Amino acid sequence: MITRAFPHRIPTTAGNDAALTERLRVAGLRPTRQRLALAALLFGAGDRHVTAEALHVEAVASGERVSLATVYNALHQFRHAGLLRELAVDGTRTYFDTNTSNHNHYFVESDGELMDIPSGSIRVDGLPEPPAGMKIAHIDVVVRLVKI
């Protein structure tokens, strides 16, 4: 499930292509045609949460010939490069978040929708001391919601 409607075609401009190409290169990724097409869908319209399956549907709808396996591979490459956060929310789906800042989420169980919780809304107290040689990198809080 995607948190916002997607455009069926991201406008391709020389500036947009150049910016995406540079973004991938700086992240250590070769800007292949398929990576650029997926990056345009992911990063072309602000922050969003997306599953691999939903991104695949978007890519195909936009005219990109890409397999679901390629979408999964690209999402994991983007995550390893620091361009995305990965969130395993309900055990059956993994969401990818284009907002890589330290933030938390609401999860609407009936819709499979993931939404950002406003920054500073959650305070976590009483964390244990991490083991020697380790530090806490991030705390993921997911507040599950049901409709009433």
Backbone torsions as a table, in degrees:
resi	resn	phi	psi	omega
1	MET	NA	142.4	-179.5
2	ILE	-108.0	146.3	-176.3
3	THR	-82.4	-8.6	177.0
4	ARG	-150.3	156.4	179.0
5	ALA	-61.0	147.0	-178.1
6	PHE	-108.8	146.5	174.3
7	PRO	-75.3	141.1	-179.5
8	HIS	-73.5	-20.4	175.9
9	ARG	-145.9	121.6	175.6
10	ILE	-77.7	129.1	178.1
11	PRO	-57.4	128.3	178.6
12	THR	-100.0	116.0	176.7
13	THR	-125.4	159.2	179.3
14	ALA	-58.3	-40.4	-179.9
15	GLY	-66.8	-42.0	179.5
16	ASN	-65.1	-47.9	178.1
17	ASP	-59.8	-43.4	-179.4
18	ALA	-64.7	-41.1	-179.9
19	ALA	-66.4	-42.9	178.6
20	LEU	-66.8	-41.0	177.2
21	THR	-58.7	-46.8	179.8
22	GLU	-64.5	-41.4	-179.5
23	ARG	-60.6	-42.8	178.5
24	LEU	-68.0	-43.4	-179.9
25	ARG	-62.6	-44.1	179.1
26	VAL	-61.2	-33.0	178.8
27	ALA	-80.0	-1.7	178.5
28	GLY	86.4	17.6	-179.4
29	LEU	-110.6	139.5	175.4
30	ARG	-72.7	128.9	-177.2
31	PRO	-80.3	76.6	177.2
32	THR	-72.0	165.6	179.3
33	ARG	-57.4	-45.7	-177.7
34	GLN	-69.4	-40.7	176.3
35	ARG	-62.1	-41.6	178.5
36	LEU	-63.7	-40.9	178.9
37	ALA	-64.5	-43.4	179.3
38	LEU	-68.3	-38.6	177.7
39	ALA	-63.1	-38.6	178.6
40	ALA	-62.8	-41.2	177.7
41	LEU	-67.7	-41.1	-177.8
42	LEU	-71.2	-46.1	-168.7
43	PHE	-107.8	2.7	-174.9
44	GLY	-82.4	-9.9	-173.8
45	ALA	-140.7	40.5	178.1
46	GLY	83.4	-177.3	-177.4
47	ASP	-68.9	144.1	-179.7
48	ARG	-159.8	165.2	176.0
49	HIS	-116.8	135.4	-175.5
50	VAL	-149.2	146.4	170.8
51	THR	-93.8	163.0	177.7
52	ALA	-62.1	-39.8	-178.8
53	GLU	-64.3	-43.1	179.6
54	ALA	-66.2	-40.5	178.4
55	LEU	-65.1	-37.1	177.2
56	HIS	-61.3	-45.2	177.7
57	VAL	-59.5	-44.1	178.3
58	GLU	-60.6	-46.2	-177.2
59	ALA	-61.5	-45.8	179.9
60	VAL	-64.3	-42.5	179.2
61	ALA	-63.1	-27.3	-179.9
62	SER	-86.6	0.0	177.5
63	GLY	96.9	2.8	-179.9
64	GLU	-82.3	129.2	175.7
65	ARG	-90.5	103.9	-176.2
66	VAL	-148.8	140.9	179.0
67	SER	-85.4	160.1	176.8
68	LEU	-61.9	-37.2	178.4
69	ALA	-61.6	-40.1	177.7
70	THR	-65.1	-39.1	177.5
71	VAL	-62.3	-47.9	177.3
72	TYR	-56.6	-47.9	-179.1
73	ASN	-60.0	-45.1	-179.2
74	ALA	-64.5	-42.9	179.2
75	LEU	-61.0	-42.5	178.5
76	HIS	-68.3	-36.4	175.4
77	GLN	-65.1	-42.7	177.5
78	PHE	-61.9	-40.0	179.0
79	ARG	-65.2	-47.7	179.2
80	HIS	-60.9	-29.6	179.8
81	ALA	-83.4	-3.7	178.1
82	GLY	86.7	11.9	-179.3
83	LEU	-87.0	-19.0	-178.5
84	LEU	-137.9	156.8	167.3
85	ARG	-105.2	145.7	177.4
86	GLU	-108.4	132.1	-179.7
87	LEU	-128.3	115.7	173.7
88	ALA	-93.4	106.9	-169.6
89	VAL	-99.8	-50.4	-172.2
90	ASP	-119.8	13.5	177.1
91	GLY	81.5	-19.4	179.7
92	THR	-109.1	-17.5	-178.2
93	ARG	-136.7	146.3	173.1
94	THR	-113.2	132.9	178.0
95	TYR	-105.1	148.2	175.2
96	PHE	-117.0	133.2	-173.9
97	ASP	-115.3	125.6	178.9
98	THR	-77.0	-14.6	176.1
99	ASN	-89.5	104.7	-175.8
100	THR	-90.7	5.0	178.3
101	SER	-71.0	166.1	179.6
102	ASN	-76.2	101.1	179.8
103	HIS	-149.2	169.6	-175.4
104	ASN	-120.2	176.9	-169.7
105	HIS	-138.7	151.6	162.8
106	TYR	-95.0	147.0	174.1
107	PHE	-129.3	116.4	178.1
108	VAL	-86.0	103.6	-171.1
109	GLU	-59.6	-41.9	-176.0
110	SER	-67.1	-28.3	-176.5
111	ASP	-105.2	-11.4	-174.2
112	GLY	65.9	27.2	-176.1
113	GLU	-96.4	134.0	178.2
114	LEU	-110.3	131.6	-179.8
115	MET	-133.3	146.7	176.6
116	ASP	-70.2	141.7	170.1
117	ILE	-91.2	134.1	-179.4
118	PRO	-53.1	139.1	-179.0
119	SER	-55.2	138.8	177.5
120	GLY	82.2	1.6	-178.1
121	SER	-80.5	-20.2	-178.2
122	ILE	-121.7	134.8	176.4
123	ARG	-120.5	130.4	179.3
124	VAL	-110.5	119.0	179.8
125	ASP	-114.9	158.1	172.2
126	GLY	74.6	31.1	177.9
127	LEU	-68.4	142.5	176.9
128	PRO	-70.9	157.4	174.3
129	GLU	-70.2	128.7	-180.0
130	PRO	-67.9	159.1	177.9
131	PRO	-59.1	158.0	-179.7
132	ALA	-54.0	136.0	177.8
133	GLY	80.8	9.1	-179.2
134	MET	-129.4	158.1	174.1
135	LYS	-138.2	155.1	178.3
136	ILE	-75.5	123.4	-178.8
137	ALA	-91.0	-37.4	-175.8
138	HIS	-167.6	148.2	173.3
139	ILE	-117.3	121.4	178.0
140	ASP	-96.0	121.0	173.8
141	VAL	-114.7	124.7	176.0
142	VAL	-120.5	117.6	178.1
143	VAL	-95.9	115.7	-177.6
144	ARG	-85.4	133.4	-178.1
145	LEU	-117.5	145.5	170.8
146	VAL	-125.5	146.7	179.8
147	LYS	-78.3	142.7	178.4
148	ILE	-112.0	NA	NA
